[in-house]
């Protein structure tokens, strides 16, 4: 992992909306360059999707016919959840995706449009685990990775019977005895769209050791570092055989 691929395709023909599958599998879109056709209309819409068509999760959208990043490629960013599990006022470097990258040109199209994406493949780990114990205090977990890496993003699907008191935590290690990396407390709401689940740390410094305000869009980062492994666990739940399904995007 960690190598960067650059993929370029000409999408669409005159007056026809069209799309192209840039990559199948997990990764992160780091940047982009788009050379629009000389006669492309101002209403031309470019979208990127996590998946295989426009029915999947949207990662990016822009409208216009002005070239993007043809001199210096543009870097792409998205909102990310903070280490405490909130989803406001911080920025994740790149657009993480779980299933693939599909680009689409629509609306007032005159083409083709030349689209180039810088993509870093990632590893996706998926697991489902049960919880055991009494109602309101049941717990369970699973180790998603052993060794060091970066957690870029996650998707979480709770059992419909999970109580609102449930706490989900990612740990550095192979059990709940490791350091807590990010926690989502008192919720049974599934993370249903990958575009909202990029994960960030709030702990950053510059080269002089001065603290940086990573959580206020002043600085961005590409995820949460872990040292010995990645373990997901739930507490304060009910006993359920399929309590949580977790997907994690990992760079190693």
Helices and strands as residue ranges (DSSP letters): E 4-11, E 18-24, E 27-35, E 44-50, E 57-63, E 74-75, E 77-79, E 91-93, E 95-97, E 100-107, E 113-121, E 123-131, E 138-146, E 149-158, E 167-172, E 179-184, G 194-196, E 203-205, E 211-213, G 214-216, E 224-226, E 229-237, E 240-251
